[in-house]
Amino acid sequence: MMPLRNVRGWLLYACAWIPYAASYYVIFRVQRHPNLLAVSETIANILPAALLGALVFIVLSRIHRSGRFLQLASLHITLCAIYTSLWLALNLLGLAAVGGVTDGHWRIPSWGIYAVQWQAFSGVMIYVTLAGVFYMISAQRKAQYEQQRRLEAETLRIHAELGALRSQLNPHFLFNALHSVTSLVKLDPSRAEEALLNLSIMLRYALSVDSQATRDEATLAEELNFTEAYLALESLRLGSRLAVTKDISPSCFDCTLPALTLQPLVENAIKHSIAPRIEGGNISICASESEGVLYVSVTDNGDAKPPDLSLTKGIGLRNISRRLNLCYEGRAQFDIEGGTPAGFTVSLALPQDDLR
């Protein structure tokens, strides 16, 4: 992975050399070199090192993934020797050019053994630093890439699972709705037309949800309309045995929640608490919003028995609970309260930030 792949990378690379250049300038000034000469000598030392460093990045970006450890080690030793040798040669040529410009004498500086050793050591340290920075940046980018891949894979998995759960709900409610309409056709043909109208509303909503494969959310108003169509259908079947009360705060209508969440809760209450009783019962739907959280509850006054957590073949409350956990990454609350003469309450607390 090439660190110098854009303008920002080149700017950061250039800025990284400023402290090193400043140290050279200070050394030359301490040696009482004139200001212009100190600047020229600094450029003659640093510019070749920086340009060769850019070449090092280019070479490493092409070879760092290939070869075993010993091969890479020998390769780095070779590259380090080449880098140091070229830097020394260009450094000498640069200083000769500085001398030619300042006093008219183009001559290669005569360095002592100590100066050569120091420059060679500096060249090795610069190469090691460049290689270290390169591998650090490469490791960081690789980690970011792998994390992005994991997030994308997890997102795809969650959307696939949500789609599977949602596809279970649609045929389920459709089967039950058709069963109710069929019963009405036999018992009361005049009311079957009204039932078919409510069924068409439900189908239109369910199909619109299916067409939005990457978006699982709906507004509470949409969920309420869908649920009211379902309740109207059930009222034709159950008659006065089904009573419904609603307490919905107007501020909640635009709040969002996963599509096909409210109706299965109401259906669960009707199937397991209202329909089995000769006298029927009452269902209460409440919704409120506070501090960025949507609170929804469905309460029935049916028999005080533990609720069946699956409606048909595992479809039902477990399905809703799993979808909420996926959509909100464990931040939603799903509670069931029961065991009292008042019946059962299923409560949801849904954060109003973006769904997954």
C-alpha positions as semicolon CSV with decimal commas, in nm:
position;residue;x (nm);y (nm);z (nm)
1;M;0,000;0,000;0,000
2;M;0,159;0,322;-0,118
3;P;0,162;0,595;0,156
4;L;0,223;0,872;-0,102
5;R;-0,087;0,805;-0,309
6;N;-0,241;1,155;-0,292
7;V;-0,157;1,522;-0,231
8;R;-0,224;1,490;0,140
9;G;0,023;1,203;0,164
10;W;0,293;1,405;-0,012
11;L;0,232;1,706;0,214
12;L;0,258;1,493;0,528
13;Y;0,573;1,332;0,390
14;A;0,730;1,672;0,324
15;C;0,635;1,800;0,669
16;A;0,792;1,492;0,830
17;W;1,131;1,601;0,697
18;I;1,113;1,950;0,849
19;P;1,244;1,854;1,198
20;Y;1,533;1,661;1,041
21;A;1,617;1,954;0,814
22;A;1,598;2,193;1,109
23;S;1,853;1,983;1,300
24;Y;2,096;2,001;1,007
25;Y;2,048;2,376;0,980
26;V;2,120;2,421;1,351
27;I;2,438;2,212;1,322
28;F;2,565;2,421;1,031
29;R;2,485;2,745;1,213
30;V;2,663;2,621;1,526
31;Q;2,966;2,563;1,302
32;R;2,939;2,935;1,216
33;H;2,834;2,882;0,855
34;P;2,664;3,189;0,707
35;N;2,285;3,170;0,696
36;L;2,258;3,126;0,318
37;L;2,533;2,864;0,318
38;A;2,368;2,676;0,606
39;V;2,037;2,670;0,417
40;S;2,208;2,549;0,097
41;E;2,398;2,275;0,280
42;T;2,080;2,166;0,456
43;I;1,900;2,135;0,123
44;A;2,197;1,944;-0,024
45;N;2,169;1,692;0,261
46;I;1,792;1,662;0,304
47;L;1,655;1,688;-0,051
48;P;1,837;1,375;-0,182
49;A;1,736;1,183;0,131
50;A;1,370;1,280;0,087
51;L;1,359;1,201;-0,286
52;L;1,531;0,867;-0,233
53;G;1,287;0,801;0,052
54;A;0,995;0,843;-0,186
55;L;1,158;0,584;-0,415
56;V;1,195;0,353;-0,114
57;F;0,818;0,377;-0,052
58;I;0,749;0,296;-0,417
59;V;0,980;-0,007;-0,413
60;L;0,846;-0,138;-0,081
61;S;0,486;-0,104;-0,201
62;R;0,569;-0,349;-0,480
63;I;0,766;-0,611;-0,287
64;H;0,656;-0,610;0,077
65;R;0,383;-0,874;0,031
66;S;0,606;-1,126;-0,145
67;G;0,888;-1,345;-0,018
68;R;0,971;-1,510;0,313
69;F;1,136;-1,345;0,610
70;L;1,495;-1,424;0,510
71;Q;1,431;-1,307;0,156
72;L;1,276;-0,983;0,279
73;A;1,559;-0,932;0,530
74;S;1,826;-0,974;0,263
75;L;1,628;-0,748;0,031
76;H;1,607;-0,476;0,296
77;I;1,980;-0,502;0,365
78;T;2,045;-0,456;-0,006
79;L;1,802;-0,165;-0,035
80;C;1,950;-0,003;0,274
81;A;2,302;-0,026;0,127
82;I;2,182;0,118;-0,205
83;Y;1,991;0,398;-0,032
84;T;2,288;0,492;0,188
85;S;2,537;0,481;-0,100
86;L;2,320;0,691;-0,329
87;W;2,251;0,940;-0,052
88;L;2,623;0,979;0,021
89;A;2,699;1,026;-0,349
90;L;2,419;1,277;-0,405
91;N;2,511;1,451;-0,082
92;L;2,869;1,502;-0,200
93;L;2,751;1,622;-0,541
94;G;2,507;1,859;-0,377
95;L;2,772;2,006;-0,150
96;A;3,005;2,042;-0,449
97;A;2,729;2,232;-0,628
98;V;2,682;2,455;-0,324
99;G;3,054;2,533;-0,326
100;G;3,046;2,609;-0,697
101;V;2,759;2,852;-0,652
102;T;2,894;3,028;-0,343
103;D;3,266;3,062;-0,421
104;G;3,301;2,937;-0,779
105;H;3,496;2,621;-0,684
106;W;3,321;2,299;-0,795
107;R;3,500;2,039;-0,587
108;I;3,397;1,725;-0,400
109;P;3,432;1,783;-0,024
110;S;3,709;1,581;0,141
111;W;3,541;1,401;0,431
112;G;3,732;1,223;0,701
113;I;3,653;0,868;0,804
114;Y;3,443;0,988;1,097
115;A;3,227;1,206;0,874
116;V;3,175;0,919;0,628
117;Q;3,083;0,680;0,910
118;W;2,840;0,932;1,057
119;Q;2,671;0,997;0,724
120;A;2,653;0,623;0,654
121;F;2,502;0,560;0,997
122;S;2,253;0,841;0,936
123;G;2,161;0,687;0,600
124;V;2,095;0,350;0,765
125;M;1,881;0,512;1,035
126;I;1,684;0,706;0,776
127;Y;1,616;0,389;0,575
128;V;1,510;0,197;0,887
129;T;1,277;0,483;0,980
130;L;1,129;0,496;0,630
131;A;1,073;0,119;0,624
132;G;0,920;0,127;0,972
133;V;0,682;0,406;0,879
134;F;0,588;0,226;0,559
135;Y;0,502;-0,100;0,738
136;M;0,317;0,085;1,014
137;I;0,099;0,267;0,760
138;S;0,048;-0,053;0,561
139;A;-0,057;-0,244;0,874
140;Q;-0,297;0,032;0,972
141;R;-0,457;0,045;0,629
142;K;-0,482;-0,332;0,615
143;A;-0,653;-0,335;0,955
144;Q;-0,896;-0,064;0,840
145;Y;-0,967;-0,257;0,521
146;E;-1,029;-0,581;0,711
147;Q;-1,254;-0,400;0,956
148;Q;-1,451;-0,247;0,670
149;R;-1,485;-0,588;0,509
150;R;-1,611;-0,737;0,835
151;L;-1,860;-0,454;0,879
152;E;-1,985;-0,493;0,521
153;A;-2,015;-0,870;0,564
154;E;-2,199;-0,823;0,894
155;T;-2,432;-0,567;0,736
156;L;-2,509;-0,803;0,448
157;R;-2,569;-1,087;0,694
158;I;-2,805;-0,875;0,903
159;H;-2,999;-0,755;0,597
160;A;-3,026;-1,114;0,476
161;E;-3,151;-1,232;0,814
162;L;-3,395;-0,944;0,841
163;G;-3,522;-1,024;0,495
164;A;-3,570;-1,387;0,592
165;L;-3,754;-1,294;0,911
166;R;-3,973;-1,044;0,725
167;S;-4,048;-1,295;0,452
168;Q;-4,174;-1,530;0,724
169;L;-4,414;-1,268;0,856
170;N;-4,578;-1,179;0,525
171;P;-4,705;-1,526;0,426
172;H;-4,807;-1,583;0,788
173;F;-5,041;-1,284;0,817
174;L;-5,162;-1,339;0,461
175;F;-5,263;-1,697;0,541
176;N;-5,454;-1,589;0,852
177;A;-5,618;-1,296;0,672
178;L;-5,733;-1,515;0,384
179;H;-5,868;-1,764;0,635
180;S;-6,074;-1,486;0,797
181;V;-6,207;-1,367;0,461
182;T;-6,297;-1,723;0,361
183;S;-6,494;-1,763;0,683
184;L;-6,684;-1,441;0,615
185;V;-6,768;-1,544;0,260
186;K;-6,942;-1,848;0,400
187;L;-7,106;-1,682;0,701
188;D;-7,180;-1,328;0,580
189;P;-7,117;-1,259;0,208
190;S;-7,228;-0,896;0,244
191;R;-6,941;-0,821;0,484
192;A;-6,685;-1,012;0,279
193;E;-6,644;-0,712;0,046
194;E;-6,538;-0,493;0,339
195;A;-6,298;-0,765;0,449
196;L;-6,142;-0,781;0,103
197;L;-6,093;-0,401;0,110
198;N;-5,904;-0,423;0,439
199;L;-5,705;-0,717;0,305
200;S;-5,602;-0,512;0,001
201;I;-5,474;-0,236;0,233
202;M;-5,268;-0,492;0,421
203;L;-5,131;-0,646;0,103
204;R;-5,037;-0,306;-0,041
205;Y;-4,838;-0,222;0,272
206;A;-4,670;-0,562;0,291
207;L;-4,569;-0,548;-0,075
208;S;-4,430;-0,195;-0,033
209;V;-4,216;-0,322;0,253
210;D;-4,090;-0,613;0,044
211;S;-3,995;-0,378;-0,241
212;Q;-3,763;-0,186;-0,006
213;A;-3,516;-0,469;0,040
214;T;-3,246;-0,253;0,198
215;R;-3,474;-0,045;0,420
216;D;-3,661;-0,217;0,702
217;E;-3,813;0,084;0,878
218;A;-4,158;0,240;0,872
219;T;-4,326;0,524;1,058
220;L;-4,557;0,450;1,348
221;A;-4,841;0,605;1,147
222;E;-4,785;0,348;0,870
223;E;-4,771;0,064;1,121
224;L;-5,092;0,186;1,285
225;N;-5,276;0,204;0,951
226;F;-5,167;-0,149;0,872
227;T;-5,270;-0,272;1,218
228;E;-5,607;-0,096;1,199
229;A;-5,680;-0,269;0,869
230;Y;-5,597;-0,600;1,037
231;L;-5,816;-0,516;1,338
232;A;-6,103;-0,422;1,108
233;L;-6,066;-0,760;0,943
234;E;-6,066;-0,940;1,277
235;S;-6,362;-0,734;1,399
236;L;-6,571;-0,870;1,112
237;R;-6,487;-1,219;1,235
238;L;-6,505;-1,167;1,612
239;G;-6,770;-0,895;1,626
240;S;-6,838;-0,750;1,971
241;R;-6,599;-0,998;2,130
242;L;-6,308;-0,772;2,022
243;A;-6,272;-0,427;2,176
244;V;-5,978;-0,199;2,097
245;T;-5,859;0,113;2,275
246;K;-5,573;0,334;2,162
247;D;-5,368;0,596;2,341
248;I;-5,124;0,737;2,086
249;S;-4,933;1,058;2,144
250;P;-4,950;1,277;1,829
251;S;-4,575;1,334;1,847
252;C;-4,517;0,963;1,783
253;F;-4,668;0,934;1,437
254;D;-4,344;1,022;1,259
255;C;-4,129;0,803;1,483
256;T;-3,975;0,502;1,310
257;L;-3,963;0,133;1,391
258;P;-3,899;-0,186;1,193
259;A;-4,179;-0,256;0,947
260;L;-4,428;-0,529;1,042
261;T;-4,362;-0,493;1,415
262;L;-4,691;-0,371;1,564
263;Q;-4,939;-0,597;1,383
264;P;-4,781;-0,929;1,495
265;L;-4,802;-0,811;1,858
266;V;-5,172;-0,737;1,818
267;E;-5,226;-1,065;1,632
268;N;-5,052;-1,255;1,912
269;A;-5,286;-1,097;2,168
270;I;-5,597;-1,178;1,963
271;K;-5,495;-1,535;1,890
272;H;-5,383;-1,634;2,239
273;S;-5,591;-1,412;2,469
274;I;-5,904;-1,280;2,295
275;A;-6,022;-1,538;2,041
276;P;-6,012;-1,843;2,276
277;R;-6,248;-1,672;2,525
278;I;-6,621;-1,685;2,465
279;E;-6,662;-1,334;2,605
280;G;-6,364;-1,203;2,407
281;G;-6,161;-0,919;2,553
282;N;-5,999;-0,583;2,511
283;I;-5,671;-0,483;2,345
284;S;-5,502;-0,157;2,432
285;I;-5,238;-0,001;2,205
286;C;-5,029;0,279;2,356
287;A;-4,741;0,482;2,217
288;S;-4,539;0,771;2,352
289;E;-4,202;0,934;2,289
290;S;-3,952;1,066;2,542
291;E;-3,588;1,173;2,512
292;G;-3,538;1,017;2,171
293;V;-3,700;0,682;2,255
294;L;-4,030;0,550;2,117
295;Y;-4,233;0,350;2,371
296;V;-4,498;0,113;2,233
297;S;-4,710;-0,133;2,429
298;V;-4,985;-0,380;2,343
299;T;-5,196;-0,498;2,638
300;D;-5,475;-0,753;2,650
301;N;-5,703;-0,863;2,936
302;G;-5,700;-1,228;2,845
303;D;-5,632;-1,532;3,061
304;A;-5,328;-1,505;3,288
305;K;-5,122;-1,779;3,128
306;P;-4,765;-1,751;3,001
307;P;-4,780;-1,631;2,640
308;D;-4,681;-1,863;2,362
309;L;-4,366;-1,707;2,218
310;S;-4,430;-1,846;1,872
311;L;-4,741;-1,793;1,671
312;T;-4,703;-2,051;1,399
313;K;-4,389;-2,252;1,331
314;G;-4,171;-2,009;1,527
315;I;-4,318;-1,693;1,375
316;G;-4,423;-1,433;1,629
317;L;-4,276;-1,276;1,936
318;R;-3,940;-1,448;1,898
319;N;-3,929;-1,322;1,541
320;I;-4,001;-0,964;1,652
321;S;-3,748;-0,986;1,935
322;R;-3,478;-1,110;1,698
323;R;-3,548;-0,840;1,440
324;L;-3,533;-0,566;1,703
325;N;-3,204;-0,701;1,831
326;L;-3,059;-0,694;1,479
327;C;-3,197;-0,354;1,382
328;Y;-3,090;-0,177;1,699
329;E;-2,779;-0,383;1,775
330;G;-2,910;-0,482;2,119
331;R;-3,015;-0,129;2,222
332;A;-3,391;-0,186;2,194
333;Q;-3,596;-0,321;2,484
334;F;-3,851;-0,599;2,438
335;D;-4,042;-0,692;2,755
336;I;-4,334;-0,922;2,830
337;E;-4,532;-0,867;3,149
338;G;-4,802;-1,111;3,255
339;G;-4,928;-1,343;3,521
340;T;-5,185;-1,099;3,660
341;P;-5,563;-1,088;3,618
342;A;-5,515;-0,781;3,400
343;G;-5,364;-0,997;3,125
344;F;-5,042;-0,944;2,935
345;T;-4,843;-0,650;2,808
346;V;-4,574;-0,654;2,542
347;S;-4,363;-0,338;2,565
348;L;-4,106;-0,197;2,323
349;A;-3,852;0,080;2,379
350;L;-3,698;0,181;2,046
351;P;-3,418;0,440;2,011
352;Q;-3,500;0,697;1,744
353;D;-3,166;0,710;1,570
354;D;-3,111;0,547;1,230
355;L;-3,201;0,182;1,204
356;R;-2,930;-0,049;1,080
